[in-house]
Amino acid sequence: MLSKPVLTLEEANRMIDAAFAEADQNEWKVTVAVVDDGGHILAMRRMDGCAPIASYIAPQKARSAALGRRDTSEFEAMINGGRTAFLSAPEVSGLLEGGVPLKVEGQVVAAIGVSGVKPDQDAQVAKAGIAAL
C-alpha cells in the first residue's frame, strides 16, 4: 500500500495567511483558495474590497493547478501559443495564471489559487502562500 502526505486545515490557513500578507504588503485585494490534490476546496478567504467574481475564479485556478499538476500559467501560455483546443479539456476551467500546486517529495498534495489583481501579481501572491510551508 502506498501512503502520501496530506495538507491539514491549519496548513491551508497558514498558506492563506501568508498569501494575504503578500497582498497586504502590495495593497492588493485578492481571494485565495486552497484545494487538496483532487481539487476539493479546503479553505478560501476573500479580502474586503475584492471583486466578488474572484470567489469563483480563485478556486478554479487552484483546482486546475492540482488536477493538472502544474502552474496554471503553463496552461495559459499553451492556449495563448495557439493550442486553443485545450479550452475544451474537462474539469479544467481555471486556466489563467495564479494557480500553483504544492509539491511534497515530488508529489502534488494541494494547490493554491489567487484572483483579484493582474495575472503575475496573482501568481506572486500564490507563491507566497506556497512558500509559507
Order of alpha helices (4+ residues) and beta strands (2+ residues): alpha-beta-beta-alpha-alpha-beta-beta-alpha
